[in-house]
Amino acid sequence: MSRNGNAASGGGVPQAVPPPPWLWLALATYVYDAPAAVTWWREQIQNLWTDREYPAFVVSGDAFAALRVMLISQALPTLFVAAGAAAVLLPHIRGRYTEWRYHLVPPANSPASPALQEIQRLLDAHAPGTVLTVSMRVRGPSIRVYTRSWRGRRVAVSLGFLSLWERHPDRARALLLHEVAHLANGEHLITGLGSPFTGLVGAWPVVFLVCAVTPLVWLIQLQTFAEPSLLTAEVLAVVARLPQLLIVPVIALWCAELAADRYAVAAAGPRTVLEALDATKASGLRRVTGKLYHPPRALRRWFVERADRPVAPLLLLLAGPIALLVHVVAVTAIAIPSFILNDYAPLTAVATSFDLAHINLLRWPRWAGVLAVVLLWPLLAKPWLRLWGKPTSAPTAVPGTPTGPGRPARADGIVPYPRRAHLLAALLPAAVLVVTLLPSTGVVARDPLLRPDTATAQTED
């Protein structure tokens, strides 16, 4: 390959199997849980706005007013469903808005540049049918993918990226191949430029600060928390629960970014990819919020340096199970002090929290599905890539760089998962599935406050 970044006709590097579409599966999980979320919202509105469950002196207190404000920030699961559905079901509106906001135009309407022709040739080789557009705004995207229709894949580049292509074509090419990997997995429909899904993730720190942290600070200044109470425990539990809701989608987004980095490493090598990442450092507010839907730079560097080792596919295969387990651990860890504040003995609080997690979070159908995805993904990967228009050629290596993950490719040019990594990845969801099938300890069933039939009887009274 010449230094100008053109795609060579030969010497292709086999393409590693991408990880399971955890981002799509996370969105499907939110859709599956939508009915339960609607039920929860109806109960919260009835409890906090109809004054049915609390006496008048509680409703008129400052802590209760804070709870009402915090209800807004607890809308995260419902908002994720809405944002994800809008991103997938309304690509036409999203595409038009994106092109208007960043003033994206076809290359014919932009300043003439040999780099544009080279970029388009590379897209034709690796992502056939992808349309290239150029941002004429100074603060436009460096390089991002977006969509104009369900099958309309587009890549937007800025004038700054074209300048990078002229000065450091290898780095620019690595960034381009990173975005191609998103296209190959259909992630441009959920994420990418103008996505309401990633926009919500990026904006959530501000929502959390305004609707959760600020009311809590206000209550502390008013000395409302001078004496622990049931309402105190509820306010603290709400504040602690809000970050937990981001665990699954954020890890899924990080997995997509790390997998795209691995795709680029197969072509350009780790050093070039690291240099390309350094060339696109974010600044200002984007440097903070961008970390939510992009992995921390230290993690990306660590992963890029090990992209050709078995640990890389193992971590990508385990991203889904790890996200679910971290969420379970976080919820359980917060539930324990909440029960203690409600006069539970420490050991009873621990036992009750674990039993609640076993009943409500460790559901066997979900973990059986996760295990099936991990076990069957090597067989499903090829149809998944074909669905989104698998590149006609694997990434083309730069002379002197590594040539992929170190395993022989199949006839279709795809490097399979290392067998040991595949089996190790299946052990985690299999072990959790066994735990989900165990009978409940009965702690919750014996609790007069948590037992469903008791709660129903109290409501009817």
Secondary structure, DSSP 4 states (H G I P E B T S, - for coil): --TT-PPPSS-BPPEEPPPP-HHHHHHHHHHHTHHHHHHHHHHHHHHHHS-SSS-HHHHTSHHHHHHHHHHHHTTHHHHHHHHHHHHHH-HHHHHHHHHHHTTEE-GGGS---HHHHHHHHHHHHHSTTPEEEEE-STT--SEEEEESSSS-EEEEEEHHHHHHHHH-HHHHHHHHHHHHHHHHTTGGGTSSTT-HHHHHHHHHHHHHIIIIIHHHHHHHHTTTTSS--HHHHHHHHHHHHHHHTTHHHHHHHHHHHHHHHHHHHHHH-HHHHHHHHHHT---THHHHHHHHHS--HHHHHHHHHTTTSTHHHHHHHHHHHHHHHHHHHHHHHHHHHHHHHTT--HHHHHHHHHHHHHHHT--HHHHHHHHHHHHHHHHHHHHHHHHT---SSPPBPPTTS--SSSS---TTSEEPPPHHHHHHHHHHHHHHHHHHHSPP-SHHHH-TTT-HHHHHHHHH-
